[in-house]
C-alpha cells in the first residue's frame, strides 16, 4: 500500500480515526481500514486535544499609518518601481519588506503602479 505524502486530510477523517480509537481499535487496523499511514493515525491521536493550527494569514508589515504613507508615495510618484518603494520603506520607515509583501499590500489597498514606457 502506498501513501501520499503531500495529501492533507480533512477533519471528518480525523474524527473517524479518533472514533475508531475510542472503540478500542489498534493503529494498524485503523490505518488499513481508512487507507492512511499508521504514523498519521498516531499523530491524530497524540494531537487530539490540541487546538487546530492556524495556516497562513500572518501579520502585515505595514500598519494603517505605514499604508497611508505608502499611498502618499504612490500618489506622489505613480511610476515608482516596487524596488524603489521597498527601499523607501526601509530608509524612511525602517521597515524591511519583501517585493511580494509590498505587491500584496498595494493590491489589498487597490493601488496600482503606472507602467513604465
C-alpha positions as a printed NumPy array, in Angstrom:
array([[  0.   ,   0.   ,   0.   ],
       [  1.371,   3.444,  -0.854],
       [  0.598,   6.642,   0.999],
       [  0.583,  10.133,  -0.447],
       [  2.987,  12.354,   1.47 ],
       [  1.513,  15.632,   0.275],
       [ -2.15 ,  14.928,   0.956],
       [ -3.88 ,  16.908,   3.684],
       [ -6.747,  15.056,   5.31 ],
       [ -9.942,  16.743,   6.448],
       [-11.44 ,  16.968,   9.903],
       [-14.072,  14.334,   9.108],
       [-11.375,  11.702,   8.531],
       [ -9.566,  12.731,  11.716],
       [-12.841,  12.37 ,  13.606],
       [-13.293,   8.852,  12.198],
       [ -9.775,   7.911,  13.321],
       [-10.474,   9.159,  16.85 ],
       [-13.834,   7.379,  16.95 ],
       [-12.158,   4.082,  15.972],
       [ -9.51 ,   4.576,  18.673],
       [-12.321,   5.231,  21.169],
       [-13.896,   1.922,  20.106],
       [-10.628,   0.191,  21.062],
       [ -9.195,  -0.495,  17.626],
       [ -5.437,  -0.682,  17.078],
       [ -3.441,   1.769,  14.971],
       [ -2.621,  -0.714,  12.197],
       [ -6.23 ,  -1.811,  11.715],
       [ -7.42 ,   1.818,  11.638],
       [ -4.756,   2.738,   9.085],
       [ -5.584,  -0.246,   6.879],
       [ -9.321,   0.36 ,   7.099],
       [ -9.095,   4.077,   6.237],
       [ -6.156,   3.672,   3.828],
       [ -3.88 ,   6.124,   5.636],
       [ -0.479,   5.656,   7.24 ],
       [ -0.182,   4.322,  10.781],
       [  2.069,   7.235,  11.733],
       [ -0.609,   9.711,  10.64 ],
       [ -3.173,   7.895,  12.792],
       [ -0.835,   8.09 ,  15.79 ],
       [ -0.293,  11.838,  15.221],
       [ -4.038,  12.423,  15.076],
       [ -4.439,  10.601,  18.402],
       [ -1.49 ,  12.433,  20.007],
       [ -2.801,  15.829,  18.925],
       [ -6.395,  15.086,  19.883],
       [ -6.62 ,  17.837,  22.483],
       [ -4.504,  20.44 ,  20.683],
       [ -6.187,  23.396,  19.047],
       [ -6.095,  23.356,  15.23 ],
       [ -3.058,  25.131,  13.854],
       [ -3.554,  28.372,  12.031],
       [ -2.372,  28.23 ,   8.447],
       [ -1.19 ,  31.395,   6.748],
       [ -2.63 ,  34.801,   7.347],
       [  0.363,  36.283,   9.107],
       [  0.585,  39.851,  10.248],
       [  1.001,  42.704,   7.809],
       [  4.319,  44.511,   7.69 ],
       [  2.716,  47.923,   7.236],
       [  0.17 ,  49.117,   9.783],
       [ -2.508,  51.722,   8.993],
       [ -0.041,  54.601,   9.291],
       [  2.51 ,  52.816,   7.097],
       [ -0.093,  52.069,   4.433],
       [ -1.181,  55.705,   4.489],
       [  2.411,  56.819,   3.893],
       [  2.757,  54.235,   1.099],
       [ -0.422,  55.534,  -0.57 ],
       [  1.049,  59.048,  -0.462],
       [  4.246,  57.85 ,  -2.125],
       [  2.303,  56.122,  -4.912],
       [  0.15 ,  59.218,  -5.454],
       [  3.249,  61.434,  -5.468],
       [  5.116,  59.177,  -7.882],
       [  2.885,  56.578,  -9.594],
       [  5.71 ,  55.383, -11.862],
       [  7.904,  54.269,  -8.934],
       [  9.066,  50.676,  -9.091],
       [  8.362,  48.168,  -6.376],
       [ 12.075,  48.134,  -5.596],
       [ 12.082,  51.915,  -5.143],
       [  9.084,  51.715,  -2.821],
       [ 10.673,  48.843,  -0.916],
       [ 13.863,  50.838,  -0.44 ],
       [ 11.884,  53.873,   0.662],
       [ 10.073,  51.757,   3.282],
       [ 13.458,  50.702,   4.618],
       [ 15.039,  54.178,   4.508],
       [ 12.136,  56.277,   5.765],
       [ 10.063,  53.917,   7.895],
       [ 12.794,  51.432,   8.868],
       [ 10.558,  48.582,   7.726],
       [ 12.155,  45.703,   5.837],
       [  9.541,  44.328,   3.429],
       [  9.827,  41.951,   0.501],
       [  8.747,  42.846,  -3.016],
       [  5.988,  40.209,  -2.78 ],
       [  4.632,  41.549,   0.518],
       [  4.741,  45.088,  -0.876],
       [  2.899,  43.98 ,  -4.021],
       [  0.227,  42.215,  -1.931],
       [ -0.164,  45.297,   0.26 ],
       [ -0.667,  47.537,  -2.776],
       [ -3.167,  45.063,  -4.214],
       [ -5.146,  44.933,  -0.948],
       [ -5.155,  48.748,  -0.935],
       [ -6.403,  48.669,  -4.561],
       [ -3.443,  50.79 ,  -5.671],
       [ -1.571,  50.148,  -8.883],
       [  1.647,  51.499, -10.245],
       [  1.86 ,  53.109, -13.682],
       [  3.577,  51.065, -16.313],
       [  6.869,  52.486, -17.495],
       [  7.185,  53.017, -21.281]])
